[in-house]
Amino acid sequence: MDKDKLFQRAHSMIMSSSKNPKQMTISTVKLADILGVEFSEVDRGLRELVEEGRLQKERMTEPPHHDLYFLPQNKTS
């Protein structure tokens, strides 16, 4: 999976969010369908992007406990 392509898609999804700060729950299944790959590849790619510091991830503390993805502060300024 091309991580740069995945990052660009995640970046545009987060930037299109109306929430403040910009955040997005990213469905690996829907994103995999859009990119034409297996959802496990998207999941692995997102984890690698978080490990590299290109994305930040937090888990909601209340149900439905979705993972929220953010852009690091220096990427959104």
PDB file of N, CA, C and O in Angstrom, chain B, residues numbered from 101:
ATOM      1  N   MET B 101       0.845  -1.185   0.000  1.00  0.00           N
ATOM      2  CA  MET B 101       0.000   0.000   0.000  1.00  0.00           C
ATOM      3  C   MET B 101       0.876   1.229   0.000  1.00  0.00           C
ATOM      4  O   MET B 101       1.845   1.313   0.754  1.00  0.00           O
ATOM      5  N   ASP B 102       0.543   2.160  -0.827  1.00  0.00           N
ATOM      6  CA  ASP B 102       1.285   3.417  -0.937  1.00  0.00           C
ATOM      7  C   ASP B 102       0.884   4.326   0.232  1.00  0.00           C
ATOM      8  O   ASP B 102      -0.216   4.877   0.255  1.00  0.00           O
ATOM      9  N   LYS B 103       1.803   4.474   1.209  1.00  0.00           N
ATOM     10  CA  LYS B 103       1.490   5.270   2.404  1.00  0.00           C
ATOM     11  C   LYS B 103       1.273   6.734   2.084  1.00  0.00           C
ATOM     12  O   LYS B 103       0.481   7.400   2.749  1.00  0.00           O
ATOM     13  N   ASP B 104       1.964   7.249   1.074  1.00  0.00           N
ATOM     14  CA  ASP B 104       1.767   8.657   0.719  1.00  0.00           C
ATOM     15  C   ASP B 104       0.352   8.888   0.186  1.00  0.00           C
ATOM     16  O   ASP B 104      -0.285   9.894   0.497  1.00  0.00           O
ATOM     17  N   LYS B 105      -0.120   7.952  -0.611  1.00  0.00           N
ATOM     18  CA  LYS B 105      -1.493   8.047  -1.124  1.00  0.00           C
ATOM     19  C   LYS B 105      -2.493   7.948   0.029  1.00  0.00           C
ATOM     20  O   LYS B 105      -3.470   8.696   0.073  1.00  0.00           O
ATOM     21  N   LEU B 106      -2.246   7.029   0.956  1.00  0.00           N
ATOM     22  CA  LEU B 106      -3.106   6.874   2.129  1.00  0.00           C
ATOM     23  C   LEU B 106      -3.071   8.150   2.970  1.00  0.00           C
ATOM     24  O   LEU B 106      -4.112   8.625   3.425  1.00  0.00           O
ATOM     25  N   PHE B 107      -1.873   8.702   3.176  1.00  0.00           N
ATOM     26  CA  PHE B 107      -1.757   9.925   3.968  1.00  0.00           C
ATOM     27  C   PHE B 107      -2.515  11.078   3.311  1.00  0.00           C
ATOM     28  O   PHE B 107      -3.217  11.827   3.989  1.00  0.00           O
ATOM     29  N   GLN B 108      -2.375  11.219   1.999  1.00  0.00           N
ATOM     30  CA  GLN B 108      -3.070  12.303   1.296  1.00  0.00           C
ATOM     31  C   GLN B 108      -4.583  12.168   1.445  1.00  0.00           C
ATOM     32  O   GLN B 108      -5.278  13.164   1.643  1.00  0.00           O
ATOM     33  N   ARG B 109      -5.091  10.947   1.351  1.00  0.00           N
ATOM     34  CA  ARG B 109      -6.534  10.720   1.505  1.00  0.00           C
ATOM     35  C   ARG B 109      -6.968  11.029   2.939  1.00  0.00           C
ATOM     36  O   ARG B 109      -7.975  11.704   3.149  1.00  0.00           O
ATOM     37  N   ALA B 110      -6.214  10.540   3.926  1.00  0.00           N
ATOM     38  CA  ALA B 110      -6.538  10.810   5.329  1.00  0.00           C
ATOM     39  C   ALA B 110      -6.453  12.300   5.621  1.00  0.00           C
ATOM     40  O   ALA B 110      -7.309  12.849   6.314  1.00  0.00           O
ATOM     41  N   HIS B 111      -5.418  12.958   5.093  1.00  0.00           N
ATOM     42  CA  HIS B 111      -5.233  14.396   5.282  1.00  0.00           C
ATOM     43  C   HIS B 111      -6.446  15.160   4.756  1.00  0.00           C
ATOM     44  O   HIS B 111      -6.971  16.035   5.443  1.00  0.00           O
ATOM     45  N   SER B 112      -6.893  14.835   3.546  1.00  0.00           N
ATOM     46  CA  SER B 112      -8.033  15.559   2.973  1.00  0.00           C
ATOM     47  C   SER B 112      -9.316  15.272   3.750  1.00  0.00           C
ATOM     48  O   SER B 112     -10.163  16.154   3.890  1.00  0.00           O
ATOM     49  N   MET B 113      -9.467  14.048   4.256  1.00  0.00           N
ATOM     50  CA  MET B 113     -10.647  13.722   5.060  1.00  0.00           C
ATOM     51  C   MET B 113     -10.648  14.533   6.356  1.00  0.00           C
ATOM     52  O   MET B 113     -11.682  15.065   6.759  1.00  0.00           O
ATOM     53  N   ILE B 114      -9.504  14.622   6.995  1.00  0.00           N
ATOM     54  CA  ILE B 114      -9.405  15.366   8.255  1.00  0.00           C
ATOM     55  C   ILE B 114      -9.630  16.851   8.004  1.00  0.00           C
ATOM     56  O   ILE B 114     -10.353  17.501   8.759  1.00  0.00           O
ATOM     57  N   MET B 115      -9.025  17.391   6.964  1.00  0.00           N
ATOM     58  CA  MET B 115      -9.165  18.818   6.675  1.00  0.00           C
ATOM     59  C   MET B 115     -10.598  19.192   6.292  1.00  0.00           C
ATOM     60  O   MET B 115     -11.013  20.331   6.502  1.00  0.00           O
ATOM     61  N   SER B 116     -11.355  18.247   5.736  1.00  0.00           N
ATOM     62  CA  SER B 116     -12.741  18.530   5.362  1.00  0.00           C
ATOM     63  C   SER B 116     -13.688  18.436   6.556  1.00  0.00           C
ATOM     64  O   SER B 116     -14.867  18.771   6.440  1.00  0.00           O
ATOM     65  N   SER B 117     -13.188  17.990   7.681  1.00  0.00           N
ATOM     66  CA  SER B 117     -14.007  17.876   8.880  1.00  0.00           C
ATOM     67  C   SER B 117     -14.432  19.251   9.376  1.00  0.00           C
ATOM     68  O   SER B 117     -13.655  20.205   9.344  1.00  0.00           O
ATOM     69  N   SER B 118     -15.660  19.336   9.828  1.00  0.00           N
ATOM     70  CA  SER B 118     -16.152  20.610  10.373  1.00  0.00           C
ATOM     71  C   SER B 118     -15.875  20.733  11.863  1.00  0.00           C
ATOM     72  O   SER B 118     -16.180  21.759  12.471  1.00  0.00           O
ATOM     73  N   LYS B 119     -15.305  19.701  12.448  1.00  0.00           N
ATOM     74  CA  LYS B 119     -15.019  19.723  13.883  1.00  0.00           C
ATOM     75  C   LYS B 119     -13.814  20.616  14.170  1.00  0.00           C
ATOM     76  O   LYS B 119     -12.951  20.811  13.315  1.00  0.00           O
ATOM     77  N   ASN B 120     -13.772  21.148  15.379  1.00  0.00           N
ATOM     78  CA  ASN B 120     -12.652  21.969  15.802  1.00  0.00           C
ATOM     79  C   ASN B 120     -12.155  21.441  17.137  1.00  0.00           C
ATOM     80  O   ASN B 120     -12.919  21.495  18.101  1.00  0.00           O
ATOM     81  N   PRO B 121     -10.933  20.934  17.270  1.00  0.00           N
ATOM     82  CA  PRO B 121      -9.915  20.885  16.229  1.00  0.00           C
ATOM     83  C   PRO B 121     -10.273  19.863  15.159  1.00  0.00           C
ATOM     84  O   PRO B 121     -11.101  18.979  15.377  1.00  0.00           O
ATOM     85  N   LYS B 122      -9.643  19.996  14.013  1.00  0.00           N
ATOM     86  CA  LYS B 122      -9.903  19.086  12.900  1.00  0.00           C
ATOM     87  C   LYS B 122      -9.603  17.663  13.341  1.00  0.00           C
ATOM     88  O   LYS B 122      -8.500  17.361  13.795  1.00  0.00           O
ATOM     89  N   GLN B 123     -10.595  16.792  13.203  1.00  0.00           N
ATOM     90  CA  GLN B 123     -10.443  15.394  13.568  1.00  0.00           C
ATOM     91  C   GLN B 123     -11.396  14.575  12.714  1.00  0.00           C
ATOM     92  O   GLN B 123     -12.348  15.107  12.143  1.00  0.00           O
ATOM     93  N   MET B 124     -11.133  13.276  12.631  1.00  0.00           N
ATOM     94  CA  MET B 124     -11.963  12.433  11.799  1.00  0.00           C
ATOM     95  C   MET B 124     -11.882  11.002  12.299  1.00  0.00           C
ATOM     96  O   MET B 124     -10.803  10.516  12.640  1.00  0.00           O
ATOM     97  N   THR B 125     -13.015  10.332  12.341  1.00  0.00           N
ATOM     98  CA  THR B 125     -12.990   8.890  12.518  1.00  0.00           C
ATOM     99  C   THR B 125     -12.848   8.325  11.113  1.00  0.00           C
ATOM    100  O   THR B 125     -13.617   8.673  10.217  1.00  0.00           O
ATOM    101  N   ILE B 126     -11.889   7.475  10.928  1.00  0.00           N
ATOM    102  CA  ILE B 126     -11.607   6.929   9.609  1.00  0.00           C
ATOM    103  C   ILE B 126     -11.982   5.465   9.597  1.00  0.00           C
ATOM    104  O   ILE B 126     -11.423   4.668  10.350  1.00  0.00           O
ATOM    105  N   SER B 127     -12.929   5.108   8.744  1.00  0.00           N
ATOM    106  CA  SER B 127     -13.327   3.722   8.574  1.00  0.00           C
ATOM    107  C   SER B 127     -12.329   3.031   7.654  1.00  0.00           C
ATOM    108  O   SER B 127     -12.210   3.379   6.479  1.00  0.00           O
ATOM    109  N   THR B 128     -11.612   2.048   8.198  1.00  0.00           N
ATOM    110  CA  THR B 128     -10.640   1.338   7.368  1.00  0.00           C
ATOM    111  C   THR B 128     -11.326   0.576   6.241  1.00  0.00           C
ATOM    112  O   THR B 128     -10.759   0.433   5.157  1.00  0.00           O
ATOM    113  N   VAL B 129     -12.538   0.086   6.483  1.00  0.00           N
ATOM    114  CA  VAL B 129     -13.261  -0.660   5.453  1.00  0.00           C
ATOM    115  C   VAL B 129     -13.659   0.266   4.299  1.00  0.00           C
ATOM    116  O   VAL B 129     -13.463  -0.075   3.133  1.00  0.00           O
ATOM    117  N   LYS B 130     -14.217   1.434   4.625  1.00  0.00           N
ATOM    118  CA  LYS B 130     -14.615   2.371   3.573  1.00  0.00           C
ATOM    119  C   LYS B 130     -13.402   2.902   2.820  1.00  0.00           C
ATOM    120  O   LYS B 130     -13.436   3.024   1.596  1.00  0.00           O
ATOM    121  N   LEU B 131     -12.346   3.213   3.534  1.00  0.00           N
ATOM    122  CA  LEU B 131     -11.137   3.730   2.897  1.00  0.00           C
ATOM    123  C   LEU B 131     -10.500   2.660   2.010  1.00  0.00           C
ATOM    124  O   LEU B 131     -10.000   2.968   0.927  1.00  0.00           O
ATOM    125  N   ALA B 132     -10.515   1.415   2.461  1.00  0.00           N
ATOM    126  CA  ALA B 132      -9.986   0.321   1.645  1.00  0.00           C
ATOM    127  C   ALA B 132     -10.784   0.170   0.361  1.00  0.00           C
ATOM    128  O   ALA B 132     -10.222  -0.086  -0.704  1.00  0.00           O
ATOM    129  N   ASP B 133     -12.097   0.331   0.466  1.00  0.00           N
ATOM    130  CA  ASP B 133     -12.947   0.238  -0.720  1.00  0.00           C
ATOM    131  C   ASP B 133     -12.617   1.364  -1.699  1.00  0.00           C
ATOM    132  O   ASP B 133     -12.533   1.133  -2.905  1.00  0.00           O
ATOM    133  N   ILE B 134     -12.432   2.569  -1.190  1.00  0.00           N
ATOM    134  CA  ILE B 134     -12.088   3.717  -2.034  1.00  0.00           C
ATOM    135  C   ILE B 134     -10.744   3.499  -2.731  1.00  0.00           C
ATOM    136  O   ILE B 134     -10.594   3.801  -3.916  1.00  0.00           O
ATOM    137  N   LEU B 135      -9.766   2.971  -1.982  1.00  0.00           N
ATOM    138  CA  LEU B 135      -8.422   2.794  -2.518  1.00  0.00           C
ATOM    139  C   LEU B 135      -8.237   1.466  -3.263  1.00  0.00           C
ATOM    140  O   LEU B 135      -7.217   1.257  -3.919  1.00  0.00           O
ATOM    141  N   GLY B 136      -9.228   0.572  -3.158  1.00  0.00           N
ATOM    142  CA  GLY B 136      -9.148  -0.712  -3.842  1.00  0.00           C
ATOM    143  C   GLY B 136      -8.137  -1.678  -3.249  1.00  0.00           C
ATOM    144  O   GLY B 136      -7.479  -2.425  -3.973  1.00  0.00           O
ATOM    145  N   VAL B 137      -8.017  -1.660  -1.905  1.00  0.00           N
ATOM    146  CA  VAL B 137      -7.084  -2.561  -1.213  1.00  0.00           C
ATOM    147  C   VAL B 137      -7.825  -3.235  -0.058  1.00  0.00           C
ATOM    148  O   VAL B 137      -8.978  -2.910   0.224  1.00  0.00           O
ATOM    149  N   GLU B 138      -7.162  -4.165   0.599  1.00  0.00           N
ATOM    150  CA  GLU B 138      -7.736  -4.843   1.766  1.00  0.00           C
ATOM    151  C   GLU B 138      -7.728  -3.892   2.968  1.00  0.00           C
ATOM    152  O   GLU B 138      -6.822  -3.073   3.118  1.00  0.00           O
ATOM    153  N   PHE B 139      -8.751  -4.016   3.821  1.00  0.00           N
ATOM    154  CA  PHE B 139      -8.841  -3.121   4.983  1.00  0.00           C
ATOM    155  C   PHE B 139      -7.653  -3.301   5.918  1.00  0.00           C
ATOM    156  O   PHE B 139      -7.257  -2.353   6.596  1.00  0.00           O
ATOM    157  N   SER B 140      -7.077  -4.498   5.966  1.00  0.00           N
ATOM    158  CA  SER B 140      -5.919  -4.725   6.840  1.00  0.00           C
ATOM    159  C   SER B 140      -4.721  -3.892   6.379  1.00  0.00           C
ATOM    160  O   SER B 140      -3.915  -3.462   7.204  1.00  0.00           O
ATOM    161  N   GLU B 141      -4.598  -3.659   5.061  1.00  0.00           N
ATOM    162  CA  GLU B 141      -3.517  -2.819   4.552  1.00  0.00           C
ATOM    163  C   GLU B 141      -3.704  -1.375   5.000  1.00  0.00           C
ATOM    164  O   GLU B 141      -2.738  -0.704   5.364  1.00  0.00           O
ATOM    165  N   VAL B 142      -4.951  -0.894   4.972  1.00  0.00           N
ATOM    166  CA  VAL B 142      -5.248   0.475   5.416  1.00  0.00           C
ATOM    167  C   VAL B 142      -4.971   0.595   6.910  1.00  0.00           C
ATOM    168  O   VAL B 142      -4.375   1.573   7.360  1.00  0.00           O
ATOM    169  N   ASP B 143      -5.405  -0.400   7.676  1.00  0.00           N
ATOM    170  CA  ASP B 143      -5.188  -0.387   9.121  1.00  0.00           C
ATOM    171  C   ASP B 143      -3.691  -0.341   9.424  1.00  0.00           C
ATOM    172  O   ASP B 143      -3.247   0.449  10.256  1.00  0.00           O
ATOM    173  N   ARG B 144      -2.931  -1.173   8.762  1.00  0.00           N
ATOM    174  CA  ARG B 144      -1.481  -1.212   8.969  1.00  0.00           C
ATOM    175  C   ARG B 144      -0.847   0.117   8.542  1.00  0.00           C
ATOM    176  O   ARG B 144       0.028   0.640   9.232  1.00  0.00           O
ATOM    177  N   GLY B 145      -1.291   0.656   7.412  1.00  0.00           N
ATOM    178  CA  GLY B 145      -0.762   1.933   6.933  1.00  0.00           C
ATOM    179  C   GLY B 145      -1.048   3.068   7.891  1.00  0.00           C
ATOM    180  O   GLY B 145      -0.177   3.902   8.142  1.00  0.00           O
ATOM    181  N   LEU B 146      -2.268   3.114   8.437  1.00  0.00           N
ATOM    182  CA  LEU B 146      -2.611   4.160   9.405  1.00  0.00           C
ATOM    183  C   LEU B 146      -1.758   4.039  10.664  1.00  0.00           C
ATOM    184  O   LEU B 146      -1.295   5.043  11.205  1.00  0.00           O
ATOM    185  N   ARG B 147      -1.551   2.799  11.133  1.00  0.00           N
ATOM    186  CA  ARG B 147      -0.694   2.599  12.314  1.00  0.00           C
ATOM    187  C   ARG B 147       0.725   3.086  12.043  1.00  0.00           C
ATOM    188  O   ARG B 147       1.343   3.716  12.901  1.00  0.00           O
ATOM    189  N   GLU B 148       1.239   2.796  10.851  1.00  0.00           N
ATOM    190  CA  GLU B 148       2.592   3.242  10.503  1.00  0.00           C
ATOM    191  C   GLU B 148       2.658   4.765  10.421  1.00  0.00           C
ATOM    192  O   GLU B 148       3.643   5.361  10.856  1.00  0.00           O
ATOM    193  N   LEU B 149       1.628   5.401   9.871  1.00  0.00           N
ATOM    194  CA  LEU B 149       1.603   6.866   9.800  1.00  0.00           C
ATOM    195  C   LEU B 149       1.583   7.484  11.196  1.00  0.00           C
ATOM    196  O   LEU B 149       2.198   8.527  11.419  1.00  0.00           O
ATOM    197  N   VAL B 150       0.883   6.850  12.135  1.00  0.00           N
ATOM    198  CA  VAL B 150       0.865   7.321  13.521  1.00  0.00           C
ATOM    199  C   VAL B 150       2.250   7.137  14.139  1.00  0.00           C
ATOM    200  O   VAL B 150       2.757   8.035  14.811  1.00  0.00           O
ATOM    201  N   GLU B 151       2.864   5.968  13.911  1.00  0.00           N
ATOM    202  CA  GLU B 151       4.202   5.709  14.454  1.00  0.00           C
ATOM    203  C   GLU B 151       5.236   6.692  13.905  1.00  0.00           C
ATOM    204  O   GLU B 151       6.164   7.087  14.612  1.00  0.00           O
ATOM    205  N   GLU B 152       5.070   7.083  12.642  1.00  0.00           N
ATOM    206  CA  GLU B 152       5.997   8.035  12.019  1.00  0.00           C
ATOM    207  C   GLU B 152       5.726   9.478  12.439  1.00  0.00           C
ATOM    208  O   GLU B 152       6.525  10.369  12.150  1.00  0.00           O
ATOM    209  N   GLY B 153       4.610   9.710  13.115  1.00  0.00           N
ATOM    210  CA  GLY B 153       4.270  11.054  13.563  1.00  0.00           C
ATOM    211  C   GLY B 153       3.538  11.881  12.524  1.00  0.00           C
ATOM    212  O   GLY B 153       3.319  13.075  12.732  1.00  0.00           O
ATOM    213  N   ARG B 154       3.158  11.280  11.418  1.00  0.00           N
ATOM    214  CA  ARG B 154       2.447  12.019  10.369  1.00  0.00           C
ATOM    215  C   ARG B 154       0.970  12.195  10.712  1.00  0.00           C
ATOM    216  O   ARG B 154       0.321  13.121  10.225  1.00  0.00           O
ATOM    217  N   LEU B 155       0.446  11.311  11.547  1.00  0.00           N
ATOM    218  CA  LEU B 155      -0.921  11.415  12.079  1.00  0.00           C
ATOM    219  C   LEU B 155      -0.871  11.195  13.570  1.00  0.00           C
ATOM    220  O   LEU B 155       0.058  10.574  14.087  1.00  0.00           O
ATOM    221  N   GLN B 156      -1.874  11.706  14.263  1.00  0.00           N
ATOM    222  CA  GLN B 156      -2.041  11.431  15.686  1.00  0.00           C
ATOM    223  C   GLN B 156      -3.359  10.698  15.848  1.00  0.00           C
ATOM    224  O   GLN B 156      -4.304  10.911  15.089  1.00  0.00           O
ATOM    225  N   LYS B 157      -3.408   9.832  16.848  1.00  0.00           N
ATOM    226  CA  LYS B 157      -4.603   9.018  17.050  1.00  0.00           C
ATOM    227  C   LYS B 157      -4.968   9.017  18.518  1.00  0.00           C
ATOM    228  O   LYS B 157      -4.112   8.875  19.390  1.00  0.00           O
ATOM    229  N   GLU B 158      -6.256   9.180  18.776  1.00  0.00           N
ATOM    230  CA  GLU B 158      -6.794   9.067  20.134  1.00  0.00           C
ATOM    231  C   GLU B 158      -8.040   8.201  20.068  1.00  0.00           C
ATOM    232  O   GLU B 158      -8.730   8.166  19.050  1.00  0.00           O
ATOM    233  N   ARG B 159      -8.318   7.514  21.141  1.00  0.00           N
ATOM    234  CA  ARG B 159      -9.517   6.679  21.217  1.00  0.00           C
ATOM    235  C   ARG B 159     -10.553   7.406  22.053  1.00  0.00           C
ATOM    236  O   ARG B 159     -10.241   7.936  23.119  1.00  0.00           O
ATOM    237  N   MET B 160     -11.800   7.431  21.560  1.00  0.00           N
ATOM    238  CA  MET B 160     -12.884   8.067  22.317  1.00  0.00           C
ATOM    239  C   MET B 160     -13.073   7.329  23.636  1.00  0.00           C
ATOM    240  O   MET B 160     -13.033   6.099  23.674  1.00  0.00           O
ATOM    241  N   THR B 161     -13.279   8.074  24.714  1.00  0.00           N
ATOM    242  CA  THR B 161     -13.422   7.458  26.026  1.00  0.00           C
ATOM    243  C   THR B 161     -14.838   6.963  26.285  1.00  0.00           C
ATOM    244  O   THR B 161     -15.066   6.145  27.176  1.00  0.00           O
ATOM    245  N   GLU B 162     -15.789   7.466  25.499  1.00  0.00           N
ATOM    246  CA  GLU B 162     -17.184   7.053  25.660  1.00  0.00           C
ATOM    247  C   GLU B 162     -17.639   6.298  24.419  1.00  0.00           C
ATOM    248  O   GLU B 162     -17.069   6.465  23.340  1.00  0.00           O
ATOM    249  N   PRO B 163     -18.672   5.463  24.574  1.00  0.00           N
ATOM    250  CA  PRO B 163     -19.186   4.740  23.410  1.00  0.00           C
ATOM    251  C   PRO B 163     -19.513   5.709  22.290  1.00  0.00           C
ATOM    252  O   PRO B 163     -20.056   6.781  22.559  1.00  0.00           O
ATOM    253  N   PRO B 164     -19.218   5.392  21.107  1.00  0.00           N
ATOM    254  CA  PRO B 164     -18.869   4.093  20.516  1.00  0.00           C
ATOM    255  C   PRO B 164     -17.375   3.780  20.478  1.00  0.00           C
ATOM    256  O   PRO B 164     -16.982   2.840  19.786  1.00  0.00           O
ATOM    257  N   HIS B 165     -16.537   4.511  21.178  1.00  0.00           N
ATOM    258  CA  HIS B 165     -15.094   4.228  21.308  1.00  0.00           C
ATOM    259  C   HIS B 165     -14.365   4.186  19.966  1.00  0.00           C
ATOM    260  O   HIS B 165     -13.491   3.342  19.765  1.00  0.00           O
ATOM    261  N   HIS B 166     -14.710   5.079  19.057  1.00  0.00           N
ATOM    262  CA  HIS B 166     -14.024   5.162  17.771  1.00  0.00           C
ATOM    263  C   HIS B 166     -12.620   5.719  17.950  1.00  0.00           C
ATOM    264  O   HIS B 166     -12.325   6.401  18.931  1.00  0.00           O
ATOM    265  N   ASP B 167     -11.763   5.416  16.988  1.00  0.00           N
ATOM    266  CA  ASP B 167     -10.440   6.033  16.936  1.00  0.00           C
ATOM    267  C   ASP B 167     -10.571   7.346  16.182  1.00  0.00           C
ATOM    268  O   ASP B 167     -11.156   7.392  15.099  1.00  0.00           O
ATOM    269  N   LEU B 168     -10.029   8.405  16.750  1.00  0.00           N
ATOM    270  CA  LEU B 168     -10.021   9.717  16.114  1.00  0.00           C
ATOM    271  C   LEU B 168      -8.624   9.995  15.588  1.00  0.00           C
ATOM    272  O   LEU B 168      -7.634   9.760  16.281  1.00  0.00           O
ATOM    273  N   TYR B 169      -8.545  10.492  14.374  1.00  0.00           N
ATOM    274  CA  TYR B 169      -7.263  10.837  13.777  1.00  0.00           C
ATOM    275  C   TYR B 169      -7.168  12.345  13.629  1.00  0.00           C
ATOM    276  O   TYR B 169      -8.127  13.003  13.227  1.00  0.00           O
ATOM    277  N   PHE B 170      -6.002  12.883  13.956  1.00  0.00           N
ATOM    278  CA  PHE B 170      -5.698  14.308  13.883  1.00  0.00           C
ATOM    279  C   PHE B 170      -4.426  14.475  13.067  1.00  0.00           C
ATOM    280  O   PHE B 170      -3.645  13.537  12.914  1.00  0.00           O
ATOM    281  N   LEU B 171      -4.229  15.675  12.548  1.00  0.00           N
ATOM    282  CA  LEU B 171      -2.942  16.027  11.971  1.00  0.00           C
ATOM    283  C   LEU B 171      -2.105  16.645  13.077  1.00  0.00           C
ATOM    284  O   LEU B 171      -2.632  17.405  13.890  1.00  0.00           O
ATOM    285  N   PRO B 172      -0.821  16.341  13.129  1.00  0.00           N
ATOM    286  CA  PRO B 172       0.033  16.979  14.133  1.00  0.00           C
ATOM    287  C   PRO B 172      -0.052  18.500  13.985  1.00  0.00           C
ATOM    288  O   PRO B 172      -0.261  18.998  12.878  1.00  0.00           O
ATOM    289  N   GLN B 173       0.106  19.235  15.069  1.00  0.00           N
ATOM    290  CA  GLN B 173      -0.035  20.679  15.061  1.00  0.00           C
ATOM    291  C   GLN B 173       0.820  21.353  14.010  1.00  0.00           C
ATOM    292  O   GLN B 173       0.350  22.276  13.345  1.00  0.00           O
ATOM    293  N   ASN B 174       2.065  20.923  13.836  1.00  0.00           N
ATOM    294  CA  ASN B 174       2.941  21.574  12.857  1.00  0.00           C
ATOM    295  C   ASN B 174       2.496  21.305  11.421  1.00  0.00           C
ATOM    296  O   ASN B 174       2.968  21.986  10.510  1.00  0.00           O
ATOM    297  N   LYS B 175       1.609  20.341  11.184  1.00  0.00           N
ATOM    298  CA  LYS B 175       1.122  20.056   9.836  1.00  0.00           C
ATOM    299  C   LYS B 175      -0.117  20.879   9.496  1.00  0.00           C
ATOM    300  O   LYS B 175      -0.413  21.076   8.318  1.00  0.00           O
ATOM    301  N   THR B 176      -0.851  21.368  10.507  1.00  0.00           N
ATOM    302  CA  THR B 176      -2.089  22.097  10.255  1.00  0.00           C
ATOM    303  C   THR B 176      -1.896  23.600  10.264  1.00  0.00           C
ATOM    304  O   THR B 176      -2.784  24.335   9.831  1.00  0.00           O
ATOM    305  N   SER B 177      -0.749  24.078  10.751  1.00  0.00           N
ATOM    306  CA  SER B 177      -0.525  25.523  10.859  1.00  0.00           C
ATOM    307  C   SER B 177      -0.169  26.127   9.527  1.00  0.00           C
ATOM    308  O   SER B 177       0.052  27.335   9.436  1.00  0.00           O
TER     309      SER B 177
END
